[in-house]
Amino acid sequence: MTIEKQKRKNFSDIKKAFEESSTLLLTEEKDYKNSKQKLDCMCPSGHKYSISWNSFQQGLRCPYDSVLRMKDLSDRKKNKIKMVEVL
Ligand SMILES: [Zn+2]
């Protein structure tokens, strides 16, 4: 494999990976330059966001959903602390 190939991931492979994660890739092949470039996509919940292939590959997904998840976790933590205080 050449260095050039490692730098520029095949676009159809990227599109496939997005589809497998139920994410709609909105960036077209003609606009794709490299794996560090931000790609426009839409998550299963309908949020539009941009993510680089590198980040997507590392398991990063919709930032809106991850914020909600984090909020949910911190709320649960707060509730636990409250319960402990009440007791
Ligand atoms: Zn989302």
PDB file of the backbone (N, CA, C, O) and the ligand in Angstrom, with CONECT records:
HET     ZN  A 101       1
ATOM      1  N   MET A   1       0.845  -1.208   0.000  1.00  0.00           N
ATOM      2  CA  MET A   1       0.000   0.000   0.000  1.00  0.00           C
ATOM      3  C   MET A   1       0.880   1.257   0.000  1.00  0.00           C
ATOM      4  O   MET A   1       1.841   1.348   0.764  1.00  0.00           O
ATOM      5  N   THR A   2       0.553   2.191  -0.835  1.00  0.00           N
ATOM      6  CA  THR A   2       1.347   3.418  -0.898  1.00  0.00           C
ATOM      7  C   THR A   2       0.891   4.408   0.170  1.00  0.00           C
ATOM      8  O   THR A   2      -0.219   4.317   0.694  1.00  0.00           O
ATOM      9  N   ILE A   3       1.765   5.345   0.476  1.00  0.00           N
ATOM     10  CA  ILE A   3       1.432   6.378   1.467  1.00  0.00           C
ATOM     11  C   ILE A   3       0.229   7.187   0.992  1.00  0.00           C
ATOM     12  O   ILE A   3      -0.625   7.592   1.781  1.00  0.00           O
ATOM     13  N   GLU A   4       0.187   7.405  -0.297  1.00  0.00           N
ATOM     14  CA  GLU A   4      -0.897   8.186  -0.887  1.00  0.00           C
ATOM     15  C   GLU A   4      -2.255   7.539  -0.599  1.00  0.00           C
ATOM     16  O   GLU A   4      -3.225   8.238  -0.303  1.00  0.00           O
ATOM     17  N   LYS A   5      -2.324   6.241  -0.683  1.00  0.00           N
ATOM     18  CA  LYS A   5      -3.567   5.520  -0.434  1.00  0.00           C
ATOM     19  C   LYS A   5      -3.986   5.623   1.036  1.00  0.00           C
ATOM     20  O   LYS A   5      -5.174   5.717   1.343  1.00  0.00           O
ATOM     21  N   GLN A   6      -3.010   5.604   1.935  1.00  0.00           N
ATOM     22  CA  GLN A   6      -3.323   5.692   3.359  1.00  0.00           C
ATOM     23  C   GLN A   6      -3.875   7.069   3.708  1.00  0.00           C
ATOM     24  O   GLN A   6      -4.740   7.208   4.573  1.00  0.00           O
ATOM     25  N   LYS A   7      -3.364   8.072   3.027  1.00  0.00           N
ATOM     26  CA  LYS A   7      -3.792   9.454   3.284  1.00  0.00           C
ATOM     27  C   LYS A   7      -5.231   9.673   2.835  1.00  0.00           C
ATOM     28  O   LYS A   7      -6.035  10.291   3.532  1.00  0.00           O
ATOM     29  N   ARG A   8      -5.528   9.154   1.660  1.00  0.00           N
ATOM     30  CA  ARG A   8      -6.837   9.416   1.093  1.00  0.00           C
ATOM     31  C   ARG A   8      -7.640   8.132   1.064  1.00  0.00           C
ATOM     32  O   ARG A   8      -7.468   7.285   0.188  1.00  0.00           O
ATOM     33  N   LYS A   9      -8.511   8.010   2.034  1.00  0.00           N
ATOM     34  CA  LYS A   9      -9.371   6.842   2.140  1.00  0.00           C
ATOM     35  C   LYS A   9     -10.355   6.843   0.978  1.00  0.00           C
ATOM     36  O   LYS A   9     -10.878   7.886   0.585  1.00  0.00           O
ATOM     37  N   ASN A  10     -10.591   5.667   0.444  1.00  0.00           N
ATOM     38  CA  ASN A  10     -11.539   5.532  -0.656  1.00  0.00           C
ATOM     39  C   ASN A  10     -12.926   6.036  -0.243  1.00  0.00           C
ATOM     40  O   ASN A  10     -13.464   5.615   0.781  1.00  0.00           O
ATOM     41  N   PHE A  11     -13.489   6.925  -1.033  1.00  0.00           N
ATOM     42  CA  PHE A  11     -14.757   7.554  -0.669  1.00  0.00           C
ATOM     43  C   PHE A  11     -15.898   6.551  -0.521  1.00  0.00           C
ATOM     44  O   PHE A  11     -16.740   6.692   0.365  1.00  0.00           O
ATOM     45  N   SER A  12     -15.925   5.553  -1.376  1.00  0.00           N
ATOM     46  CA  SER A  12     -17.024   4.580  -1.294  1.00  0.00           C
ATOM     47  C   SER A  12     -16.927   3.752  -0.006  1.00  0.00           C
ATOM     48  O   SER A  12     -17.944   3.309   0.527  1.00  0.00           O
ATOM     49  N   ASP A  13     -15.701   3.544   0.493  1.00  0.00           N
ATOM     50  CA  ASP A  13     -15.525   2.849   1.778  1.00  0.00           C
ATOM     51  C   ASP A  13     -16.071   3.703   2.913  1.00  0.00           C
ATOM     52  O   ASP A  13     -16.706   3.196   3.838  1.00  0.00           O
ATOM     53  N   ILE A  14     -15.817   5.003   2.830  1.00  0.00           N
ATOM     54  CA  ILE A  14     -16.300   5.934   3.850  1.00  0.00           C
ATOM     55  C   ILE A  14     -17.825   5.957   3.863  1.00  0.00           C
ATOM     56  O   ILE A  14     -18.464   5.858   4.910  1.00  0.00           O
ATOM     57  N   LYS A  15     -18.382   6.089   2.669  1.00  0.00           N
ATOM     58  CA  LYS A  15     -19.840   6.134   2.536  1.00  0.00           C
ATOM     59  C   LYS A  15     -20.475   4.865   3.112  1.00  0.00           C
ATOM     60  O   LYS A  15     -21.508   4.919   3.778  1.00  0.00           O
ATOM     61  N   LYS A  16     -19.849   3.748   2.846  1.00  0.00           N
ATOM     62  CA  LYS A  16     -20.344   2.463   3.336  1.00  0.00           C
ATOM     63  C   LYS A  16     -20.311   2.428   4.872  1.00  0.00           C
ATOM     64  O   LYS A  16     -21.265   1.994   5.518  1.00  0.00           O
ATOM     65  N   ALA A  17     -19.200   2.889   5.434  1.00  0.00           N
ATOM     66  CA  ALA A  17     -19.047   2.895   6.890  1.00  0.00           C
ATOM     67  C   ALA A  17     -20.094   3.799   7.539  1.00  0.00           C
ATOM     68  O   ALA A  17     -20.646   3.464   8.587  1.00  0.00           O
ATOM     69  N   PHE A  18     -20.363   4.940   6.917  1.00  0.00           N
ATOM     70  CA  PHE A  18     -21.387   5.848   7.444  1.00  0.00           C
ATOM     71  C   PHE A  18     -22.754   5.159   7.383  1.00  0.00           C
ATOM     72  O   PHE A  18     -23.530   5.212   8.337  1.00  0.00           O
ATOM     73  N   GLU A  19     -23.030   4.522   6.262  1.00  0.00           N
ATOM     74  CA  GLU A  19     -24.320   3.850   6.102  1.00  0.00           C
ATOM     75  C   GLU A  19     -24.497   2.733   7.119  1.00  0.00           C
ATOM     76  O   GLU A  19     -25.594   2.505   7.628  1.00  0.00           O
ATOM     77  N   GLU A  20     -23.407   2.044   7.406  1.00  0.00           N
ATOM     78  CA  GLU A  20     -23.474   0.955   8.378  1.00  0.00           C
ATOM     79  C   GLU A  20     -23.765   1.475   9.779  1.00  0.00           C
ATOM     80  O   GLU A  20     -24.266   0.735  10.626  1.00  0.00           O
ATOM     81  N   SER A  21     -23.454   2.749  10.027  1.00  0.00           N
ATOM     82  CA  SER A  21     -23.756   3.376  11.311  1.00  0.00           C
ATOM     83  C   SER A  21     -25.050   4.175  11.248  1.00  0.00           C
ATOM     84  O   SER A  21     -25.303   5.035  12.092  1.00  0.00           O
ATOM     85  N   SER A  22     -25.871   3.880  10.234  1.00  0.00           N
ATOM     86  CA  SER A  22     -27.154   4.565  10.007  1.00  0.00           C
ATOM     87  C   SER A  22     -26.985   6.071   9.896  1.00  0.00           C
ATOM     88  O   SER A  22     -27.893   6.830  10.234  1.00  0.00           O
ATOM     89  N   THR A  23     -25.819   6.503   9.422  1.00  0.00           N
ATOM     90  CA  THR A  23     -25.559   7.926   9.244  1.00  0.00           C
ATOM     91  C   THR A  23     -25.561   8.253   7.760  1.00  0.00           C
ATOM     92  O   THR A  23     -24.923   7.571   6.958  1.00  0.00           O
ATOM     93  N   LEU A  24     -26.289   9.305   7.409  1.00  0.00           N
ATOM     94  CA  LEU A  24     -26.384   9.706   6.016  1.00  0.00           C
ATOM     95  C   LEU A  24     -25.255  10.674   5.687  1.00  0.00           C
ATOM     96  O   LEU A  24     -25.155  11.752   6.273  1.00  0.00           O
ATOM     97  N   LEU A  25     -24.422  10.286   4.762  1.00  0.00           N
ATOM     98  CA  LEU A  25     -23.310  11.137   4.351  1.00  0.00           C
ATOM     99  C   LEU A  25     -23.809  12.140   3.315  1.00  0.00           C
ATOM    100  O   LEU A  25     -24.322  11.759   2.263  1.00  0.00           O
ATOM    101  N   LEU A  26     -23.650  13.429   3.629  1.00  0.00           N
ATOM    102  CA  LEU A  26     -24.176  14.479   2.737  1.00  0.00           C
ATOM    103  C   LEU A  26     -23.103  15.046   1.814  1.00  0.00           C
ATOM    104  O   LEU A  26     -23.413  15.584   0.751  1.00  0.00           O
ATOM    105  N   THR A  27     -21.853  14.924   2.217  1.00  0.00           N
ATOM    106  CA  THR A  27     -20.759  15.409   1.373  1.00  0.00           C
ATOM    107  C   THR A  27     -20.619  14.486   0.167  1.00  0.00           C
ATOM    108  O   THR A  27     -20.657  13.262   0.294  1.00  0.00           O
ATOM    109  N   GLU A  28     -20.457  15.097  -1.002  1.00  0.00           N
ATOM    110  CA  GLU A  28     -20.342  14.294  -2.214  1.00  0.00           C
ATOM    111  C   GLU A  28     -18.887  13.962  -2.515  1.00  0.00           C
ATOM    112  O   GLU A  28     -17.961  14.610  -2.027  1.00  0.00           O
ATOM    113  N   GLU A  29     -18.722  12.952  -3.318  1.00  0.00           N
ATOM    114  CA  GLU A  29     -17.373  12.475  -3.633  1.00  0.00           C
ATOM    115  C   GLU A  29     -16.498  13.572  -4.228  1.00  0.00           C
ATOM    116  O   GLU A  29     -15.306  13.649  -3.930  1.00  0.00           O
ATOM    117  N   LYS A  30     -17.088  14.421  -5.068  1.00  0.00           N
ATOM    118  CA  LYS A  30     -16.307  15.481  -5.730  1.00  0.00           C
ATOM    119  C   LYS A  30     -15.760  16.501  -4.709  1.00  0.00           C
ATOM    120  O   LYS A  30     -14.774  17.188  -4.976  1.00  0.00           O
ATOM    121  N   ASP A  31     -16.422  16.586  -3.530  1.00  0.00           N
ATOM    122  CA  ASP A  31     -15.978  17.532  -2.513  1.00  0.00           C
ATOM    123  C   ASP A  31     -15.044  16.888  -1.490  1.00  0.00           C
ATOM    124  O   ASP A  31     -14.530  17.562  -0.598  1.00  0.00           O
ATOM    125  N   TYR A  32     -14.832  15.589  -1.625  1.00  0.00           N
ATOM    126  CA  TYR A  32     -13.985  14.882  -0.676  1.00  0.00           C
ATOM    127  C   TYR A  32     -12.511  15.040  -1.049  1.00  0.00           C
ATOM    128  O   TYR A  32     -12.102  14.778  -2.180  1.00  0.00           O
ATOM    129  N   LYS A  33     -11.725  15.479  -0.053  1.00  0.00           N
ATOM    130  CA  LYS A  33     -10.303  15.696  -0.312  1.00  0.00           C
ATOM    131  C   LYS A  33      -9.409  14.750   0.470  1.00  0.00           C
ATOM    132  O   LYS A  33      -8.550  14.079  -0.101  1.00  0.00           O
ATOM    133  N   ASN A  34      -9.614  14.699   1.780  1.00  0.00           N
ATOM    134  CA  ASN A  34      -8.776  13.811   2.596  1.00  0.00           C
ATOM    135  C   ASN A  34      -9.489  13.430   3.892  1.00  0.00           C
ATOM    136  O   ASN A  34     -10.566  13.944   4.194  1.00  0.00           O
ATOM    137  N   SER A  35      -8.874  12.522   4.655  1.00  0.00           N
ATOM    138  CA  SER A  35      -9.516  11.964   5.837  1.00  0.00           C
ATOM    139  C   SER A  35      -9.575  12.936   7.013  1.00  0.00           C
ATOM    140  O   SER A  35     -10.238  12.662   8.013  1.00  0.00           O
ATOM    141  N   LYS A  36      -8.872  14.085   6.895  1.00  0.00           N
ATOM    142  CA  LYS A  36      -8.927  15.083   7.971  1.00  0.00           C
ATOM    143  C   LYS A  36     -10.033  16.102   7.721  1.00  0.00           C
ATOM    144  O   LYS A  36     -10.416  16.870   8.603  1.00  0.00           O
ATOM    145  N   GLN A  37     -10.533  16.081   6.485  1.00  0.00           N
ATOM    146  CA  GLN A  37     -11.570  17.021   6.089  1.00  0.00           C
ATOM    147  C   GLN A  37     -12.874  16.723   6.823  1.00  0.00           C
ATOM    148  O   GLN A  37     -13.219  15.565   7.059  1.00  0.00           O
ATOM    149  N   LYS A  38     -13.594  17.790   7.180  1.00  0.00           N
ATOM    150  CA  LYS A  38     -14.901  17.610   7.819  1.00  0.00           C
ATOM    151  C   LYS A  38     -15.926  17.233   6.765  1.00  0.00           C
ATOM    152  O   LYS A  38     -16.046  17.894   5.734  1.00  0.00           O
ATOM    153  N   LEU A  39     -16.656  16.174   7.031  1.00  0.00           N
ATOM    154  CA  LEU A  39     -17.689  15.706   6.110  1.00  0.00           C
ATOM    155  C   LEU A  39     -19.056  16.011   6.711  1.00  0.00           C
ATOM    156  O   LEU A  39     -19.279  15.791   7.902  1.00  0.00           O
ATOM    157  N   ASP A  40     -19.962  16.513   5.894  1.00  0.00           N
ATOM    158  CA  ASP A  40     -21.320  16.785   6.356  1.00  0.00           C
ATOM    159  C   ASP A  40     -22.115  15.490   6.366  1.00  0.00           C
ATOM    160  O   ASP A  40     -22.079  14.711   5.414  1.00  0.00           O
ATOM    161  N   CYS A  41     -22.831  15.276   7.456  1.00  0.00           N
ATOM    162  CA  CYS A  41     -23.658  14.071   7.520  1.00  0.00           C
ATOM    163  C   CYS A  41     -24.856  14.293   8.434  1.00  0.00           C
ATOM    164  O   CYS A  41     -24.965  15.329   9.090  1.00  0.00           O
ATOM    165  N   MET A  42     -25.741  13.323   8.470  1.00  0.00           N
ATOM    166  CA  MET A  42     -26.933  13.415   9.299  1.00  0.00           C
ATOM    167  C   MET A  42     -27.092  12.141  10.110  1.00  0.00           C
ATOM    168  O   MET A  42     -27.035  11.040   9.563  1.00  0.00           O
ATOM    169  N   CYS A  43     -27.291  12.286  11.409  1.00  0.00           N
ATOM    170  CA  CYS A  43     -27.409  11.127  12.293  1.00  0.00           C
ATOM    171  C   CYS A  43     -28.812  10.536  12.191  1.00  0.00           C
ATOM    172  O   CYS A  43     -29.695  11.157  11.599  1.00  0.00           O
ATOM    173  N   PRO A  44     -29.037   9.340  12.759  1.00  0.00           N
ATOM    174  CA  PRO A  44     -30.365   8.708  12.677  1.00  0.00           C
ATOM    175  C   PRO A  44     -31.464   9.566  13.300  1.00  0.00           C
ATOM    176  O   PRO A  44     -32.633   9.408  12.947  1.00  0.00           O
ATOM    177  N   SER A  45     -31.116  10.473  14.219  1.00  0.00           N
ATOM    178  CA  SER A  45     -32.118  11.345  14.841  1.00  0.00           C
ATOM    179  C   SER A  45     -32.382  12.600  14.027  1.00  0.00           C
ATOM    180  O   SER A  45     -33.212  13.426  14.407  1.00  0.00           O
ATOM    181  N   GLY A  46     -31.680  12.748  12.907  1.00  0.00           N
ATOM    182  CA  GLY A  46     -31.912  13.879  12.017  1.00  0.00           C
ATOM    183  C   GLY A  46     -31.068  15.103  12.295  1.00  0.00           C
ATOM    184  O   GLY A  46     -31.337  16.167  11.737  1.00  0.00           O
ATOM    185  N   HIS A  47     -30.044  14.987  13.149  1.00  0.00           N
ATOM    186  CA  HIS A  47     -29.133  16.105  13.398  1.00  0.00           C
ATOM    187  C   HIS A  47     -28.097  16.184  12.285  1.00  0.00           C
ATOM    188  O   HIS A  47     -27.502  15.179  11.895  1.00  0.00           O
ATOM    189  N   LYS A  48     -27.894  17.403  11.782  1.00  0.00           N
ATOM    190  CA  LYS A  48     -26.842  17.595  10.788  1.00  0.00           C
ATOM    191  C   LYS A  48     -25.577  18.025  11.504  1.00  0.00           C
ATOM    192  O   LYS A  48     -25.616  18.920  12.348  1.00  0.00           O
ATOM    193  N   TYR A  49     -24.474  17.410  11.184  1.00  0.00           N
ATOM    194  CA  TYR A  49     -23.201  17.781  11.792  1.00  0.00           C
ATOM    195  C   TYR A  49     -22.058  17.459  10.843  1.00  0.00           C
ATOM    196  O   TYR A  49     -22.246  16.795   9.824  1.00  0.00           O
ATOM    197  N   SER A  50     -20.876  17.936  11.194  1.00  0.00           N
ATOM    198  CA  SER A  50     -19.697  17.679  10.379  1.00  0.00           C
ATOM    199  C   SER A  50     -18.692  16.883  11.196  1.00  0.00           C
ATOM    200  O   SER A  50     -18.476  17.148  12.379  1.00  0.00           O
ATOM    201  N   ILE A  51     -18.103  15.935  10.561  1.00  0.00           N
ATOM    202  CA  ILE A  51     -17.114  15.095  11.257  1.00  0.00           C
ATOM    203  C   ILE A  51     -16.066  14.645  10.238  1.00  0.00           C
ATOM    204  O   ILE A  51     -16.391  14.381   9.081  1.00  0.00           O
ATOM    205  N   SER A  52     -14.825  14.559  10.670  1.00  0.00           N
ATOM    206  CA  SER A  52     -13.789  14.068   9.761  1.00  0.00           C
ATOM    207  C   SER A  52     -13.821  12.543   9.766  1.00  0.00           C
ATOM    208  O   SER A  52     -14.299  11.919  10.713  1.00  0.00           O
ATOM    209  N   TRP A  53     -13.312  11.970   8.711  1.00  0.00           N
ATOM    210  CA  TRP A  53     -13.287  10.506   8.639  1.00  0.00           C
ATOM    211  C   TRP A  53     -12.453   9.947   9.785  1.00  0.00           C
ATOM    212  O   TRP A  53     -12.789   8.913  10.362  1.00  0.00           O
ATOM    213  N   ASN A  54     -11.364  10.639  10.107  1.00  0.00           N
ATOM    214  CA  ASN A  54     -10.496  10.198  11.204  1.00  0.00           C
ATOM    215  C   ASN A  54     -11.284  10.057  12.504  1.00  0.00           C
ATOM    216  O   ASN A  54     -11.146   9.063  13.217  1.00  0.00           O
ATOM    217  N   SER A  55     -12.108  11.058  12.806  1.00  0.00           N
ATOM    218  CA  SER A  55     -12.892  11.046  14.040  1.00  0.00           C
ATOM    219  C   SER A  55     -13.960   9.963  13.985  1.00  0.00           C
ATOM    220  O   SER A  55     -14.187   9.244  14.959  1.00  0.00           O
ATOM    221  N   PHE A  56     -14.613   9.860  12.832  1.00  0.00           N
ATOM    222  CA  PHE A  56     -15.676   8.864  12.675  1.00  0.00           C
ATOM    223  C   PHE A  56     -15.120   7.463  12.899  1.00  0.00           C
ATOM    224  O   PHE A  56     -15.737   6.616  13.544  1.00  0.00           O
ATOM    225  N   GLN A  57     -13.940   7.255  12.345  1.00  0.00           N
ATOM    226  CA  GLN A  57     -13.263   5.970  12.441  1.00  0.00           C
ATOM    227  C   GLN A  57     -12.923   5.638  13.901  1.00  0.00           C
ATOM    228  O   GLN A  57     -12.885   4.471  14.291  1.00  0.00           O
ATOM    229  N   GLN A  58     -12.679   6.682  14.694  1.00  0.00           N
ATOM    230  CA  GLN A  58     -12.345   6.489  16.104  1.00  0.00           C
ATOM    231  C   GLN A  58     -13.590   6.277  16.963  1.00  0.00           C
ATOM    232  O   GLN A  58     -13.502   6.141  18.183  1.00  0.00           O
ATOM    233  N   GLY A  59     -14.748   6.252  16.304  1.00  0.00           N
ATOM    234  CA  GLY A  59     -15.981   5.961  17.019  1.00  0.00           C
ATOM    235  C   GLY A  59     -16.790   7.182  17.409  1.00  0.00           C
ATOM    236  O   GLY A  59     -17.822   7.055  18.067  1.00  0.00           O
ATOM    237  N   LEU A  60     -16.337   8.363  17.014  1.00  0.00           N
ATOM    238  CA  LEU A  60     -17.091   9.580  17.315  1.00  0.00           C
ATOM    239  C   LEU A  60     -18.337   9.652  16.440  1.00  0.00           C
ATOM    240  O   LEU A  60     -18.311   9.291  15.264  1.00  0.00           O
ATOM    241  N   ARG A  61     -19.419  10.121  17.033  1.00  0.00           N
ATOM    242  CA  ARG A  61     -20.674  10.231  16.290  1.00  0.00           C
ATOM    243  C   ARG A  61     -21.295  11.598  16.546  1.00  0.00           C
ATOM    244  O   ARG A  61     -20.603  12.539  16.934  1.00  0.00           O
ATOM    245  N   CYS A  62     -22.575  11.699  16.331  1.00  0.00           N
ATOM    246  CA  CYS A  62     -23.300  12.966  16.431  1.00  0.00           C
ATOM    247  C   CYS A  62     -22.999  13.697  17.743  1.00  0.00           C
ATOM    248  O   CYS A  62     -23.217  13.144  18.820  1.00  0.00           O
ATOM    249  N   PRO A  63     -22.493  14.951  17.660  1.00  0.00           N
ATOM    250  CA  PRO A  63     -22.173  15.703  18.880  1.00  0.00           C
ATOM    251  C   PRO A  63     -23.422  16.050  19.681  1.00  0.00           C
ATOM    252  O   PRO A  63     -23.358  16.149  20.907  1.00  0.00           O
ATOM    253  N   TYR A  64     -24.558  16.237  19.010  1.00  0.00           N
ATOM    254  CA  TYR A  64     -25.798  16.564  19.721  1.00  0.00           C
ATOM    255  C   TYR A  64     -26.231  15.401  20.599  1.00  0.00           C
ATOM    256  O   TYR A  64     -26.646  15.592  21.743  1.00  0.00           O
ATOM    257  N   ASP A  65     -26.131  14.194  20.054  1.00  0.00           N
ATOM    258  CA  ASP A  65     -26.521  13.015  20.821  1.00  0.00           C
ATOM    259  C   ASP A  65     -25.536  12.744  21.955  1.00  0.00           C
ATOM    260  O   ASP A  65     -25.941  12.302  23.030  1.00  0.00           O
ATOM    261  N   SER A  66     -24.253  13.004  21.729  1.00  0.00           N
ATOM    262  CA  SER A  66     -23.285  12.737  22.785  1.00  0.00           C
ATOM    263  C   SER A  66     -23.441  13.751  23.921  1.00  0.00           C
ATOM    264  O   SER A  66     -23.200  13.420  25.081  1.00  0.00           O
ATOM    265  N   VAL A  67     -23.845  14.990  23.594  1.00  0.00           N
ATOM    266  CA  VAL A  67     -24.118  15.990  24.637  1.00  0.00           C
ATOM    267  C   VAL A  67     -25.313  15.534  25.466  1.00  0.00           C
ATOM    268  O   VAL A  67     -25.298  15.627  26.694  1.00  0.00           O
ATOM    269  N   LEU A  68     -26.347  15.041  24.788  1.00  0.00           N
ATOM    270  CA  LEU A  68     -27.537  14.559  25.495  1.00  0.00           C
ATOM    271  C   LEU A  68     -27.180  13.400  26.415  1.00  0.00           C
ATOM    272  O   LEU A  68     -27.656  13.314  27.547  1.00  0.00           O
ATOM    273  N   ARG A  69     -26.338  12.516  25.908  1.00  0.00           N
ATOM    274  CA  ARG A  69     -25.917  11.370  26.712  1.00  0.00           C
ATOM    275  C   ARG A  69     -25.157  11.835  27.952  1.00  0.00           C
ATOM    276  O   ARG A  69     -25.382  11.344  29.059  1.00  0.00           O
ATOM    277  N   MET A  70     -24.251  12.792  27.744  1.00  0.00           N
ATOM    278  CA  MET A  70     -23.453  13.293  28.863  1.00  0.00           C
ATOM    279  C   MET A  70     -24.336  13.998  29.875  1.00  0.00           C
ATOM    280  O   MET A  70     -24.133  13.865  31.082  1.00  0.00           O
ATOM    281  N   LYS A  71     -25.333  14.761  29.381  1.00  0.00           N
ATOM    282  CA  LYS A  71     -26.248  15.480  30.256  1.00  0.00           C
ATOM    283  C   LYS A  71     -27.039  14.477  31.088  1.00  0.00           C
ATOM    284  O   LYS A  71     -27.236  14.655  32.290  1.00  0.00           O
ATOM    285  N   ASP A  72     -27.481  13.428  30.424  1.00  0.00           N
ATOM    286  CA  ASP A  72     -28.236  12.391  31.095  1.00  0.00           C
ATOM    287  C   ASP A  72     -27.408  11.773  32.223  1.00  0.00           C
ATOM    288  O   ASP A  72     -27.910  11.547  33.324  1.00  0.00           O
ATOM    289  N   LEU A  73     -26.165  11.511  31.940  1.00  0.00           N
ATOM    290  CA  LEU A  73     -25.283  10.908  32.927  1.00  0.00           C
ATOM    291  C   LEU A  73     -25.065  11.843  34.118  1.00  0.00           C
ATOM    292  O   LEU A  73     -25.106  11.418  35.273  1.00  0.00           O
ATOM    293  N   SER A  74     -24.830  13.144  33.811  1.00  0.00           N
ATOM    294  CA  SER A  74     -24.559  14.077  34.901  1.00  0.00           C
ATOM    295  C   SER A  74     -25.823  14.327  35.720  1.00  0.00           C
ATOM    296  O   SER A  74     -25.741  14.564  36.925  1.00  0.00           O
ATOM    297  N   ASP A  75     -26.998  14.275  35.073  1.00  0.00           N
ATOM    298  CA  ASP A  75     -28.249  14.418  35.808  1.00  0.00           C
ATOM    299  C   ASP A  75     -28.424  13.265  36.787  1.00  0.00           C
ATOM    300  O   ASP A  75     -28.838  13.453  37.931  1.00  0.00           O
ATOM    301  N   ARG A  76     -28.104  12.086  36.316  1.00  0.00           N
ATOM    302  CA  ARG A  76     -28.226  10.912  37.177  1.00  0.00           C
ATOM    303  C   ARG A  76     -27.287  11.038  38.372  1.00  0.00           C
ATOM    304  O   ARG A  76     -27.631  10.681  39.498  1.00  0.00           O
ATOM    305  N   LYS A  77     -26.105  11.551  38.098  1.00  0.00           N
ATOM    306  CA  LYS A  77     -25.116  11.737  39.156  1.00  0.00           C
ATOM    307  C   LYS A  77     -25.650  12.710  40.200  1.00  0.00           C
ATOM    308  O   LYS A  77     -25.554  12.479  41.406  1.00  0.00           O
ATOM    309  N   LYS A  78     -26.224  13.823  39.692  1.00  0.00           N
ATOM    310  CA  LYS A  78     -26.772  14.853  40.588  1.00  0.00           C
ATOM    311  C   LYS A  78     -27.875  14.268  41.456  1.00  0.00           C
ATOM    312  O   LYS A  78     -27.931  14.512  42.661  1.00  0.00           O
ATOM    313  N   ASN A  79     -28.752  13.491  40.827  1.00  0.00           N
ATOM    314  CA  ASN A  79     -29.855  12.894  41.561  1.00  0.00           C
ATOM    315  C   ASN A  79     -29.349  11.993  42.677  1.00  0.00           C
ATOM    316  O   ASN A  79     -29.905  11.957  43.775  1.00  0.00           O
ATOM    317  N   LYS A  80     -28.293  11.276  42.372  1.00  0.00           N
ATOM    318  CA  LYS A  80     -27.719  10.366  43.351  1.00  0.00           C
ATOM    319  C   LYS A  80     -27.200  11.162  44.534  1.00  0.00           C
ATOM    320  O   LYS A  80     -27.420  10.804  45.692  1.00  0.00           O
ATOM    321  N   ILE A  81     -26.504  12.254  44.221  1.00  0.00           N
ATOM    322  CA  ILE A  81     -25.927  13.091  45.277  1.00  0.00           C
ATOM    323  C   ILE A  81     -27.068  13.673  46.131  1.00  0.00           C
ATOM    324  O   ILE A  81     -26.992  13.718  47.359  1.00  0.00           O
ATOM    325  N   LYS A  82     -28.135  14.122  45.427  1.00  0.00           N
ATOM    326  CA  LYS A  82     -29.295  14.687  46.147  1.00  0.00           C
ATOM    327  C   LYS A  82     -29.876  13.666  47.121  1.00  0.00           C
ATOM    328  O   LYS A  82     -30.159  13.972  48.279  1.00  0.00           O
ATOM    329  N   MET A  83     -30.045  12.449  46.618  1.00  0.00           N
ATOM    330  CA  MET A  83     -30.624  11.395  47.451  1.00  0.00           C
ATOM    331  C   MET A  83     -29.772  11.159  48.690  1.00  0.00           C
ATOM    332  O   MET A  83     -30.275  10.976  49.799  1.00  0.00           O
ATOM    333  N   VAL A  84     -28.474  11.172  48.461  1.00  0.00           N
ATOM    334  CA  VAL A  84     -27.562  10.939  49.579  1.00  0.00           C
ATOM    335  C   VAL A  84     -27.701  12.072  50.596  1.00  0.00           C
ATOM    336  O   VAL A  84     -27.678  11.843  51.805  1.00  0.00           O
ATOM    337  N   GLU A  85     -27.845  13.306  50.081  1.00  0.00           N
ATOM    338  CA  GLU A  85     -27.980  14.465  50.982  1.00  0.00           C
ATOM    339  C   GLU A  85     -29.265  14.397  51.795  1.00  0.00           C
ATOM    340  O   GLU A  85     -29.293  14.726  52.981  1.00  0.00           O
ATOM    341  N   VAL A  86     -30.342  13.953  51.113  1.00  0.00           N
ATOM    342  CA  VAL A  86     -31.637  13.864  51.779  1.00  0.00           C
ATOM    343  C   VAL A  86     -31.595  12.817  52.879  1.00  0.00           C
ATOM    344  O   VAL A  86     -32.129  13.019  53.969  1.00  0.00           O
ATOM    345  N   LEU A  87     -30.964  11.716  52.583  1.00  0.00           N
ATOM    346  CA  LEU A  87     -30.849  10.651  53.575  1.00  0.00           C
ATOM    347  C   LEU A  87     -29.977  11.108  54.733  1.00  0.00           C
ATOM    348  O   LEU A  87     -29.757  10.349  55.677  1.00  0.00           O
TER     349      LEU A  87
HETATM  350 ZN    ZN A 101     -27.899  13.184  16.569  1.00  0.00          ZN2+
END
